[in-house]
Structure formats: C-alpha cells, structure tokens
Amino acid sequence: MFKVGFDNDAYLKTQSEKIQERISKFGGKLYLEFGGKLFDDHHASRVLPGFAPDSKIRMLEKLKDKAEVIIAINAGDIEKNKVRGDLGITYDQDVLRLIDAFRGYGLYVSSVVLTRWQEQPSAVAYQKKLEGLGLKVYRHYPIAGYPSNIPLVVSDDGYGKNEFVETSRELVVVTAPGPGSGKMAVCLSQIYHENKRGVKAGYAKFETFPIWNIPLKHPVNLAYEAATADLNDVNMIDPFHLEAYGKTTINYNRDVEIFPVLNALFTRILGESPYKSPTDMGVNMAGNCIVDDAAVCEAANAEIIRRYYNTLCQVRKGNAEKDQVYKLELVMEQAHISAKDRKVAVAAVAKAEETNGPAVAIELNDGTIITGKTSSLLGASSAMLLDSLKHLAGIPDEVRLLSPMVIEPIQNLKTKQLGHKNPRLHMDEVLVALSVCALTDYNAKIALEKLPELRHCEVHSSVILSQVDVGVFRRLGVNLTSEPNYQTSKLYHG
C-alpha cells in the first residue's frame, strides 16, 4: 500500500533556498553539478514516496531567471552508442530530449559540451548535427593523468586547452544524460577559465543520494548502493567532515576518494579551497523533508528487492555481470530482507506452477493480489490487467470486458495481415480494444476509469516480458519485476 513519507512542497522550497544561499557565498556565480536524473527521477520517487519525479526540475524552474544549463556528453559514449537503460535511447538522443524538456520548463540551455574529445567520427557528425539545430557546441579534451596530475590539469595544457563555454547567468547547471559524462570536469574547467578572466566563480554538487544526514545503513542509502551496483559505489562515513566538524555524515566512496585531489585543484585554481569535506560541496536537502521514516524505509526495502530481480534479468540477457547480483544479495542482507518478501513474486511463481505457463501477479494499493495466466486470447499481463480493473470497478468475475468477438478480429489482423506469430493480445492492444468498447459498454467504461489507481502498484511476471508490455507498465506507473526466465528457448527475444 502506498504511503506518503516525503514532503515534496517543503523540498521544493528549502532546496531552492539552499542553492540561492550557495550562489551568494561565491559572489554571484555558481557552477552546479547536477547528478542523477532531473526530469524523471523515478528512483527517488520510489524510495521517497511523495517525491515527485520532476521535483528537481520544478525546483530549478523557481530559479529559471537566474539559471542556464550546460549539457555534457562523453564523445566516447556517442561513438559506442551508449544507451540509457531506463529509457532505451542512446545518450546522444537523450541530449536532444533533455534540451526539449528544459525548454518546456522555460529554462535556457546555453550549450552542449563534448567531453573527452578525440575526433571520434560519430562525435564529429554529432557536433555538426547540433550546430545545424542552432546549438552552441564546445570541445573538452582528455588530460593525461587526470585528475591526479594536478600541475598539468591546472595549466594551459590541461583545463586551459579546453574551449571556454560562454555563460551569462549566475547559476550554471551542468548536467548529462548519464554517469561518466564529465560533469565535474566541465565545472572545474570553467572555474579555471573564469578565474583567469578575473571572474570569481564557485562550485557545488547536487546529488540526491546517498542522503548525507540519515544513517549509513538506512534503507534509502542502501537502496542507492543497490541502484549503483554496476558502478561499485559504496556508502561511507565522510572522514573529512568528521575530522573538520566532529559530525557524522554520509557520502559515497568516489567523492571521498577524489576529495583530496579536488581540494588541491581548488587551492591551485582559487588560492584556497572553499570546502573542508565532500559533504560541504553538496546542497541536497532531501533528508530534511522525510516526514514518515517507516514509510520511507518500507519503500526503500521494496526498491532493493526490485533492483535484485531486475539485475537477475539483466544477467540473463547478458547485460550485467553476476558480481552485481552478489553485491545486491549483500545489500539485502544488510537491510535484513530477502526476495521472498516480495509478495507478488511469490504469487506469480505459484500461479505459473499451477497453470504450467507464464503468469503475472499484481498487488493493488488495497493489498489485494490478483494473478493472470496465459490463454489462447490473452497474454498473462493482459489477463491480469483486465481482472484488476474489474476488481477496482466492482465488476463481477464472470463479466467479460472484452468478448471473443472483439478479440478475434484483432488476432486475425495480427497474424494474417501483419505477420505476427503470437496471436495473443498485448496490453496496449487490450487497452485500445477496451477504449473502443467503452463507447457502448458501461462496464468497459467504468473499468477504464480505474486505470489511474494502478499507479504505485507492484507487479511481477514469471517470465521476462516483451518490451511492449514493459512499456505499458512503465507508463501506468507500476513497479515491475520479472523472474530471469524467457517464455521460449529461442536465442533471439525481440
């Protein structure tokens, strides 16, 4: 059952105030490295129930008259067509999506920086494409021994070799389509160039996780470790903050490990470092807006288990290493939870064993668990969807929302005209058919009106689902997991 544990309105207010305070600290020019996802932070909304996925961009919207955006993308990621796993689009495509989204909120995107530029052919073509769209593009280059070779980094042959990005606002947000894009390097390079031009500029970091002012082994912080199992991130107590202030705060290993180097870079660029610890660099206020810790802990534990199942499936698909599974098992042990705690997973597997075929289970927000099995007319996901809508609408089980007379013509179209081998209706086809029936059938109409009530529900499948059904579940806002099995023994699963 969905329980609110996070005050989103308080977050929007306090976070924008904190950023404004940091701008003032540096005399009116701040480069803010934005980690995580700006528009669609679904991880944060899952582990902090009440957090809106677009909270960070809405917070920036409050500062839009003072802010501009730089988007960094690693030229190497363009060359190898790196894909965002959550959206299924390449990083270079996502840059265009981000620009459109920023503009939709009235935010000014000043430029795109191609980092680690080495004349990669795809990156060269991409720069021409961006410039053809009227965008300013800058190149930043690899630096030998970066970041530890400080004398070279902070020199005309290091940061000085990078093209200076012309900016005009006091808050410069540096973001990217994903990790490893060089956001921090862009910020520091800009500060180096600004300082040489006599402009005082500062740096701050906005990472939602780990949350610095909750315990190290809090489920929300453990859920961050689960989400970054592929990066081998580990949460840890910030030793620099503890030494400087005598206070325990939480950061992650990469920031702690790099801080001595960053400190030296700041000192070399600015004459002295403005920070005594990695925690000092951050401006995240999320921890102050948790209003129901029990609800947040429950949500975070559920997310850890979902990450475990999703990683098992990625290993099965050949997209992840088994070491990531082992790490997630360790995280679950630290959180005192197991995969068996996911009720829908237990229900889906039991239904599959009972029917000797694929099955899907959903846990509705009232705690009811409904299962669906595969039939000659419907896939398991589609059957579960219709049964769930009937339950929510109070429609008796024996009532059919879609008669065979409606389904069979669609099946004939799929198999005889469009060449599909699977005649069963996917979820998108079921919803279209239900929408048509809703014009003349009252039961179909009231069932369709219950779709929004599926948001935040938990779903599990006994087999890896098609991308069609996965996409529909994502758009419905449910939390989907699957067993790491395919329905068939074929080698290709499109």
Secondary structure as GFF3:
##gff-version 3
##sequence-region A 1 494
A	DSSP	alpha_helix	8	25	.	.	.	ID=ss1
A	DSSP	beta_strand	30	34	.	.	.	ID=ss2
A	DSSP	alpha_helix	42	47	.	.	.	ID=ss3
A	DSSP	alpha_helix	55	61	.	.	.	ID=ss4
A	DSSP	beta_strand	67	74	.	.	.	ID=ss5
A	DSSP	alpha_helix	75	79	.	.	.	ID=ss6
A	DSSP	beta_strand	83	84	.	.	.	ID=ss7
A	DSSP	beta_strand	89	90	.	.	.	ID=ss8
A	DSSP	alpha_helix	91	104	.	.	.	ID=ss9
A	DSSP	beta_strand	108	115	.	.	.	ID=ss10
A	DSSP	alpha_helix	121	132	.	.	.	ID=ss11
A	DSSP	beta_strand	137	139	.	.	.	ID=ss12
A	DSSP	alpha_helix	150	153	.	.	.	ID=ss13
A	DSSP	three_ten_helix	159	161	.	.	.	ID=ss14
A	DSSP	beta_strand	171	175	.	.	.	ID=ss15
A	DSSP	alpha_helix	183	196	.	.	.	ID=ss16
A	DSSP	beta_strand	202	206	.	.	.	ID=ss17
A	DSSP	alpha_helix	219	227	.	.	.	ID=ss18
A	DSSP	three_ten_helix	229	231	.	.	.	ID=ss19
A	DSSP	beta_strand	235	237	.	.	.	ID=ss20
A	DSSP	alpha_helix	239	245	.	.	.	ID=ss21
A	DSSP	beta_strand	250	252	.	.	.	ID=ss22
A	DSSP	alpha_helix	253	270	.	.	.	ID=ss23
A	DSSP	alpha_helix	278	281	.	.	.	ID=ss24
A	DSSP	three_ten_helix	286	289	.	.	.	ID=ss25
A	DSSP	alpha_helix	293	317	.	.	.	ID=ss26
A	DSSP	alpha_helix	322	335	.	.	.	ID=ss27
A	DSSP	three_ten_helix	339	341	.	.	.	ID=ss28
A	DSSP	alpha_helix	343	355	.	.	.	ID=ss29
A	DSSP	beta_strand	359	363	.	.	.	ID=ss30
A	DSSP	beta_strand	369	373	.	.	.	ID=ss31
A	DSSP	alpha_helix	380	393	.	.	.	ID=ss32
A	DSSP	alpha_helix	404	412	.	.	.	ID=ss33
A	DSSP	pi_helix	413	417	.	.	.	ID=ss34
A	DSSP	alpha_helix	427	437	.	.	.	ID=ss35
A	DSSP	alpha_helix	442	448	.	.	.	ID=ss36
A	DSSP	three_ten_helix	451	454	.	.	.	ID=ss37
A	DSSP	beta_strand	458	461	.	.	.	ID=ss38
A	DSSP	alpha_helix	467	476	.	.	.	ID=ss39
A	DSSP	beta_strand	479	482	.	.	.	ID=ss40
###
